[in-house]
Amino acid sequence: MGIFNVVLHSNVSDRWQWELDKHDGYKVRDAYQALTHMAAPTLDVIANLVWHKQVPLKVSIVAWWLLKDRLPTKINLQRRGIAQVTYTMCVSGCGKEESVSHLFLHCHVFGSIWQHIRSWIGVAGVDTDNVREHFQQFIHYSKARRSFLQLLWLLCVWLVWNERNNRLLKNTETSIG
């Protein structure tokens, strides 16, 4: 229902209406059922949102790998036996192992970017251990706002990954906080 479909009548009282049961009204049981039976978007649906026409392909590829937990973090390299990784600690020096969720969400150096972004744009979010759920928080808005938040999320992912690589491979450090 858009705002253009609303008809105002001066002789009719306003009222609240529970959309799930228009006859009997709101029931906690109905709200619980609606929330617990909501279909969560699949990884494919979510991952397709990283392919944004205003984003360079390399940024979308990094985000896609991130959502599929395929970025070559130290833990992922060790787990897959791709490289002899004996030191799996985060490059920030925080003392935690470098996993995808740690690096992008929980690291006090890299993960703190999300608190700054939320504060800057005035959006509340819930801290999560899952990168996919984190991305979902940025895409559950109207199409215009979602596009902006997608771009912002993709930019932050790119900045974190580049800073991680600069610290690891070039031994250079830029303040991102």
N, C-alpha and C positions, 0 to 999 in steps of 0.2 A: 504494500500500500504506500503510495507516494503522497507527498504533501498536496499534490494537485488533485488527488482523488477525494479529498476531505471536503465535506459539505457542512457548514456551520449553520445551526438553527438556534435562534434566540429563544424559542419557546420550549426547547428540549434540554433537560438537565444533563450535565456531563456525568459519565460513569466509567469506572474501570471495568475491563472485561478480560478474563483469563482465556487466552486463545485455545488452550488445550481442552477446556470444557466450558463452553459458552453458556450452558444451561445451569450447571451446579456451581460454577466458579472455581476458585483456587483451592487446591488440596495439596498438602505437602507430599503425599504419596504420588500424585501426578507429576509434580516437579521432580521428585526423585527418579521416577521412571523415565522422564524425558532426559534428564542429565545422564543417567547410567546407560541408556540405550542409544545415545547419540552415536552415529557412525563417525569414527575418527578418520580423517583423511589418510589415504594410503601414502606410503613413502613415495610412490611414483607421482602422485598428484602434487605432493609437497616439493619433491625434487624438480619437477617441471617448472616450478615458479622461480628457480634460480636462473633460468634462461630468459633474461630481460633484454629487450632490444636496445636499451641505452647503456648496457654494460659490456665491456670488452669480454670476448670469449674466454680468455684466460681466467678472469675473475669468476665467471660462471662455472668453469671447470673446477676450480678450487672449492667453491661452495658445494658443488655436486659431490665431489669426493668427500668433503666434510660431512655432509648429510648421510652418506653411505659408510662413514667411518673408514675411509680408504686413504686419508692423508698420511704421508709417511712421517708420523710422529715417532718418537723414539720407541714408545711401547708397541706401536703397530709394526715397526721394522723388526723389533725383537720377536714379537708374536709370530710373524710370518716367516721368520728365519731368512729374511732377505739380506740382512747385514749383521755383522758381528757387533751388536750394540751391547757394551758392557756397562755403560753409564746412561741410565734412562731418566735422569733427573731433568726437570724443566730448565730451560735456558735462562729463565728469569732469576734463578738463584733462590727460589722460594723453598726448595727442599722437597718438593713433591714430584712424583713421576709424571712424565710428559705424555698424558693421554689426550685424546681429542676433547673430552669433557673438561678435563682440568685446564688445558691450554686456553680454550675458548670461553669457558664459563666460570671457572673457579679460581684460577690463578689471580693472586692479588695484584699482579702487574698487568697481565693481558686481559683477564676477565673483567677487570674493573671498568673497562671502556663502556660496558652496557649500562652501568649505573649512571655514568656521565651522559650517555645518549638519552636514556629515559628521562633524566632530570631536564636536559636541554629541550626535549620535545614535549614534555609534560605527559608522558604515558607511564602508567603503572604496569609492572610485570611481576611475575612470580618466578623466583629462582628455581631452576630445574637442573637435573643431572643429565638431561638428554638434549643434545643439540637440535634435533628435529623438533621437539616440543618448544624449544626456545625460538626457533624460526617461526613456528606456528603462531606464537604470540605477536609476531610482527606482521602477519598476513590476514588476521581476522578483523578486517576493517572494510569500509567501502572501497570500491575499486580505485578511486583517485588516491585516497590515503594509503591504501595497500601498496600501490606502485611506489610512492615516496618511501614508505617504510621498508619495502623490499630493497630499494636502492641503498638506503642507509645501512641495512643489515649486511648486504653484499659488500659495501665499502668497508665496514668494520671488520668483516671476515678477512678481506684482502689485506687490510692494514695489520691485523694481528699476525697473519701468516707471513707477510713480508718482514715484519719486525722480528719474528721468531727466526726466520732464515738469516736475516742480517746478523743477528746475535750469534747464531750457531756457525754460519759459514764464513762471515766476513769479520767477525769479532767487533762489530760496530753496534752502538746502542743509541736509540732515539727515544725520548720520553713520549709515551703515548697517553699519559694520564692527565 
